[in-house]
């Protein structure tokens, strides 16, 4: 084979072991480099799969008992504007999106790519949204819990238990609270991605209505640009009136 043919071969998903063995005996420097690059990629993939399987341990404990479990997570506790959004995601043993991880560990581009894949691969997905008015009325912690409850109740398949990222959801279901759960459970990680993309999309829509606050860039968080806009224009209807420094304008 030519070097180019070897390159094309090593770009394939599966390669017969005997073919790889033959390539290891090839003395050409170009082939050796291509083989080293291939082996590094395979090692990274193996590590990613191992980490993915590790993040399934909590789910598998329920699956072994024949039970359904949903992961629950939220996004949007800290911003000065916009809603808090929660997601509940139920997966099964066929779920194989290896890149699903804590949404904060992924680029915006990768989250957007994974979002529809999660919706398609999941057994069920539920969304909960509580807007700024509710947050101001009952406080962010309680609004967060109510958004999670809404997300769980929106599932079209009822889970037997919940895996929750360091919170308790006000529903009558057994729950396992996991510190940094979005990095320890694939179903919570999937929920974190769904919630993040859903909220970012909402904030992009709000940015069209209130362009002066640049919500597309800050998602409602208190960036320098956002604070300068608050100083100049004051708060808009989706700002959280009980959050400082928004409350300074009341």
N, C-alpha and C positions, 0 to 999 in steps of 0.2 A: 504493500500500500504506500501511496505517497503521503507526505506529511499532512497535506490538506485532507486526505481521506481519513487519516488517523484522527485528526481534529474533529471531523464530522462524526466519526464513530463514537468518540469519547463524549460527544455532546448528547448522545442518546440517553434515555432514561434507564434502560436495562442493557447490560452487556454480558455476554456469556463468559463465565470464569475462564474457560480455555483460551478465549480471545485475549483477555487481560494477561493471562500467563504468557502467551506468545509475545505480547508487546513488551513485557518486562525483559525479554531477551534481545530486544532490538537495540543495537548499539548507537543509533543515530541520536545526536544531542537534542534535536527538535522533538523526537518521540519521547525521550526521557523527560523533557520539560512538560510536555502535554500530559504525560502519565502522572507526574508529580502534582500538576494542577488538578487533575481529575481526582486523585487520591485525597487532596485537601478538601475538595468540594464534598466528597463522599463522607469524610470525617465530620464536616460541619453538619451535613444532613443527619448523620447518625446521632450527633449530639443534640440536634434540634428534636429529633424523634424521641430520644431518651427523656429530655426535659418535658416534652408534651405528655408522654406516658406518666411521668411523675405527677403532673398536674391533673391526672385523671384518678388518682388514688381515692379521693373523697367520693367521687361519683361511683366508682367501681364498688365501694363498700355498700352502697345502696342497691346497685344493679345486681349484685350477688344475692341480695335478699328479694329480688324481684320487684323492687320499688322504683318509683319515678322521683327524680330530684331536679329542682330548678335552681340555677344560680341567680343571685340578685345583686345589682350594684347601681350606683347613682353617680351623677355628675352635676356640678353647678352649685355647690354649697357656698363657694367663696366669692362669686362675682357680685358686682354692684347692681347689675341689671339682668333681666331675663329670668326664665323659670329654672327650677330644679327638675331634672329628668331622671327617671329610674327605668331600668329594664330588667325583665326576668326572662331567662333563657333556659330551656330544657333541651339537653342533648342526649344521645344514646351512644351505644358502643360503636356505631358506624361513623361517628363524627371524626374526621381526619384532617381538619384544617390546622396543620402544624404551626402556622404562624400566629394563631390566636394566642394572645398573651395580654398582660396588663396593657390597657390602651395607652398609658403614658409612656410605654416602652416602644410604641410604634409611631411611625411618621403619619402625618395626616393623609398622605397618599395611600399608604398601606391600609389604614383604617377604612378609607373609602372603598378600597378594593375588597376588603374582607366583609364589609357590611352586607352586601347582597348575598355573598356566599354563606354567611351565617344564617341569614333569613331562610335560605333554601335548605341548608343542611340540618337546621335545628328541628326538633320535634314540635316545639312551640315557642313563640316569642310574645311577650307582653310589654307594653310601654305605659309609664305613668308620668304625668306632667302636672306640676303645681306652679302657678304663675306668681309674679311678684306680689300681687294683692293678697294671695293666700299666705305667702311667706311673711308679709308684714303683719298679717292678722294673727297667725298662730306660732310664729318664729321659724327659723330655718330648719332646726332639728326636727320639729314636728311635721313640717311640710315635707321634709325628706322622707320621713317614715310613711306619710300618707301617699307620697308618690310611689314608694316601694309597694305599698298595699295595693294601689291601683294597678301597678304592673303585674303583680301576682294574680290578681283577680281577672286581668285581661287575658291570661293564658287560656287557650281553648282546650287544653288538656290539664286536668287537675294533678298537681304533684303530691306525692306522699310526704315530702320534706323539702326544706329549703337550705341552700348554702348561701350565706349572706356575708358581705364584706363588712365585718366589724359593726353591724347594726342589728336591731331586732325589728322585725316587720310585724305590725299589728294585725295579724291573721292567725286563725286557729290551726296552725300547722307546726310540727316539730321543726326546729331550726338549729343549724350549726353556725355559730358566729366565728369567722376566721379573720384574724388580724392579717392585713395585706392579702386578703383572699383573692384579689384579682391576679396575683402572681403565684397563687397556690392551687387554683382550681380553674379548669378550662371553661366551665359553665359560667363562673363569675367573670372570668376574663372576657368571654363572649358578650356577656351583659354589659360590661364596661365599654366595649367597643360600640355596641348598638346604642347605648345611652349617649355616648360622646358624639357619635356621628349625627344622631337624631337632634341633639341639642344644638350642635354647630350649624346644622341646616336651618333650624328655627332662627338662630341668631343672624344667619345670612339673610333670611327673609325680613327680619326686623331692621337690618341695615339698610334695606331699600326704602323702608318707611321713615327711618331716622338716620340718614346718612352722616349727619354731623358728628355722631359718636363713634363711627368706624367699628361697628360691632363685628364686621367680617374679620377684622384683624385681632380684636381683643376678646371676642365672645362674652363681653360684659364685664371682664375683669378690670381692675383698677390700674390700667397702664398709664403712663405719663400723658399720652395722647388723649386717653379717655378722660382723665382728670382735668386736663386743660379744656376739653369740650364742656365738661360739667360747669367749670368756672365761667365759661362764656355764655352757655345756653341754659344752664340749669338742668334739672332732671326732666326726663320724658316719662310717659305713662308706664313704661316697663321697668323703670328704675325701682329698686327696693328702698322705699322711703325710710325704713328703720335702720338701714345700714349707713354707717359713717364712711365717707364724708357726704353722702347723699342727704342724710338727715340734717346737715348744716344748712341746707337750702330751704327747709320747711319753715 
